[in-house]
């Protein structure tokens, strides 16, 4: 397989989620795969799919779209594979006010392998999540990229998500509105909920003492909502709906992400088990 750039690698970490809800409607969102509870000594981890609670709540049939792999494990971009899930084993974040949930993937992936179905993905690692010291070194305005499926859009031929670019609108080291969240200046639309947000620098990037050479990547957070105007021009906050609705709310291109450190709190659930 040809060597991939960082920007190409992260496109293989996301999964398009399509849901059929108990009320008869359908919608879509974004999820991403990350390995939790990594034990390098024993070479073990817990692969999970992360998304927002509001994406999959009341879904009676959930479909995840993966990329197929060939016999050598290389991606076949033009051949997607749809994995249908009809269970209700989503694990909710231990803090009920945090709009995150995860689904254990090991059993499903083992079943695919048992049936000789090969899929290709590149899981994120927890070492991509910035520490408090890493966050303190960032500036108030950092370039960020988001990978996902706004209004369910993707490059369906090459089975690739949409990459969007923006900047942080609040300092990543601070808690926006007192919560473990960060405000983003970025176009955020329904279907983007659950999208991973990265700081991704290739070549050069700024540091407190000047300019650094090389590459840098952080998993900064997970998009879940944004600010909008309604038809009367009143500003309010809303989760990004995963079901398309008539345009009565107008996005102002400000999104809110949950800081990635909150993903790590799932690990405590697994350790306690």
KAMO-V328722 format. One record per pair of residues at least 12 apart in sequence whose ideal C-beta (glycine too) atoms are under 7 Angstrom apart, sorted by sequence separation. I is the first residue (numbers start at 1). J is the second residue. If there is no record, write none. Layout:
BEGIN
I;J
I;J
END
This chain:
BEGIN
16;28
17;29
35;47
36;48
68;80
149;161
150;162
170;182
225;237
17;30
67;80
68;81
90;103
148;161
149;162
170;183
184;197
202;215
225;238
16;30
17;31
33;47
34;48
66;80
89;103
147;161
148;162
168;182
169;183
201;215
225;239
226;240
65;80
66;81
169;184
201;216
224;239
225;240
14;30
15;31
33;49
34;50
147;163
168;184
169;185
14;31
15;32
65;82
66;83
199;216
200;217
231;248
14;32
15;33
31;49
32;50
145;163
146;164
166;184
167;185
199;217
230;248
13;32
31;50
63;82
64;83
145;164
166;185
198;217
199;218
230;249
13;33
31;51
145;165
166;186
198;218
229;249
30;51
63;84
64;85
198;219
199;220
228;249
229;250
29;51
143;165
144;166
164;186
198;220
228;250
29;52
61;84
62;85
144;167
164;187
196;219
197;220
228;251
229;252
143;167
144;168
197;221
228;252
61;86
83;108
142;167
197;222
226;251
227;252
29;55
60;86
141;167
142;168
196;222
197;223
141;168
227;254
140;168
194;222
195;223
226;254
226;255
142;172
193;223
226;256
140;171
192;223
193;224
225;256
223;255
224;256
31;64
224;257
15;49
17;51
56;90
138;172
223;257
224;258
138;173
188;223
222;257
19;55
22;58
81;117
221;257
222;258
19;56
21;58
135;172
136;173
220;257
221;258
17;55
21;59
22;60
81;119
135;173
151;189
182;220
188;226
221;259
222;260
17;56
20;59
21;60
53;92
150;189
151;190
152;191
182;221
221;260
19;59
20;60
144;184
146;186
151;191
220;260
20;61
150;191
219;260
149;191
150;192
19;62
148;192
17;62
18;63
54;99
56;101
73;118
75;120
53;99
146;192
148;194
193;239
17;64
52;99
53;100
148;195
193;240
52;100
53;101
147;195
172;220
192;240
15;64
16;65
69;118
146;195
147;196
193;242
15;65
50;100
51;101
68;118
69;119
190;240
15;66
68;119
69;120
146;197
189;240
190;241
191;242
50;102
67;119
68;120
188;240
190;242
49;102
66;119
67;120
144;197
145;198
48;102
49;103
67;121
144;198
190;244
12;67
48;103
66;121
144;199
145;200
48;104
49;105
48;105
142;199
46;104
47;105
47;106
46;106
197;257
47;109
189;251
12;75
188;251
187;253
139;206
186;253
188;255
185;253
185;254
186;255
137;207
184;254
137;208
183;254
184;255
33;105
124;196
1;74
183;256
184;257
181;256
182;257
47;123
144;220
181;257
146;223
181;258
182;259
180;258
181;259
78;157
80;159
180;259
78;158
77;158
78;159
180;261
77;159
180;262
77;160
134;218
169;254
33;121
35;123
38;126
130;218
34;123
128;217
33;123
34;124
35;125
36;126
128;218
129;219
130;220
33;124
128;219
32;124
34;126
67;159
151;244
124;219
12;120
13;121
12;121
13;122
12;122
13;123
13;124
9;122
30;148
30;149
28;149
100;222
28;152
99;224
129;260
129;261
14;147
16;149
14;148
129;263
129;264
11;147
10;147
16;154
55;193
126;264
54;193
55;194
99;239
52;193
52;194
51;194
14;161
11;160
11;161
100;258
99;258
98;258
30;191
29;191
30;192
100;262
28;191
30;193
31;194
100;263
29;193
30;194
32;196
98;262
102;266
29;194
30;195
93;262
94;265
50;222
52;224
93;265
93;266
94;268
91;266
94;269
91;269
14;196
13;196
54;239
55;242
10;198
54;242
7;200
6;200
7;202
6;202
5;202
6;215
6;217
29;242
50;263
28;242
27;242
27;243
25;243
48;266
19;242
46;270
34;263
36;266
37;267
36;267
37;270
36;270
37;271
END
